[in-house]
Amino acid sequence: PLSEPDAVADRVVAYVSQGDRFAFSTERAAPAAGARAAAVIRALNRQRSRQTALPDALRLRALARVCLACLDACARANDVRAPAVLAMLAQTFYVDHGEGARDERLYLGDLLAQHETWASQQFWERSTASAVLDAVDASRLEGDRHGDLLFSPDARDAARRVHLCVHAQLAAFCVSMKAFGAPLAEIRRHAVRTCSIYQLPAEDLRVLLREYDEPAGEEVIV
């Protein structure tokens, strides 16, 4: 008989993977499954504020099976937002194998690391851009209009708000890339390219790159 965690995982995986009852084609079924996967990831995100330490590896592995199904569904639905959230969550849920030290923990991310999503540079570029856009929209002050800000005394403050949003999101995504095994050169290229797109100050880029130094003699080609 299945353990309770495995039984629950089976039901959630079936929920995520099932064909939508109203979807009569792959074109409709993939977005429906992606939406269900995103809903599961949102529920997991809410759980993060309550408890991130799981009682045993059995439950962590059951959770990983659910998350892998969600990643598959999101990939078919071409959704980058939900997997980006999961990348962050994967570094917070864990089970202890010792006395509680961080290096004695098994993290959810360890069980998701081989998924093809993380090997896609396009995924990291699109998900970073999406997160930056959401953060910038959320940072706008009431009454802000882009055209007005360009020619007003508030333009500098508005630009700085955008730069702060970009810096924060890019830093978080670089951490996720490293956690899922991206080469340092790839992380640096991503940081350089994103800073160039959003015209971040050179000092912001230097701060970001400090954590991802290449061995002496190697250069990053953008």
Salt bridges, closest charged atoms under 4 A:
ASP6 OD1 - ARG65 NH2 3.57
ASP10 OD1 - ARG65 NH1 2.72
ASP20 OD2 - ARG36 NH1 3.63
ASP56 OD2 - ARG59 NH1 2.51
ASP72 OD1 - HIS115 NE2 2.67
ASP96 OD1 - ARG105 NE 3.44
GLU125 OE2 - ARG193 NH1 3.09
ASP134 OD2 - ARG81 NE 3.10
ASP137 OD1 - ARG140 NH2 3.86
ASP144 OD2 - ARG161 NH2 2.54
ASP148 OD2 - ARG145 NH2 2.82
GLU203 OE1 - ARG206 NH2 2.90
GLU203 OE2 - ARG210 NH2 3.48
ASP204 OD2 - ARG160 NH1 3.54
ASP204 OD2 - HIS167 ND1 3.81
ASP213 OD1 - ARG188 NH1 3.92
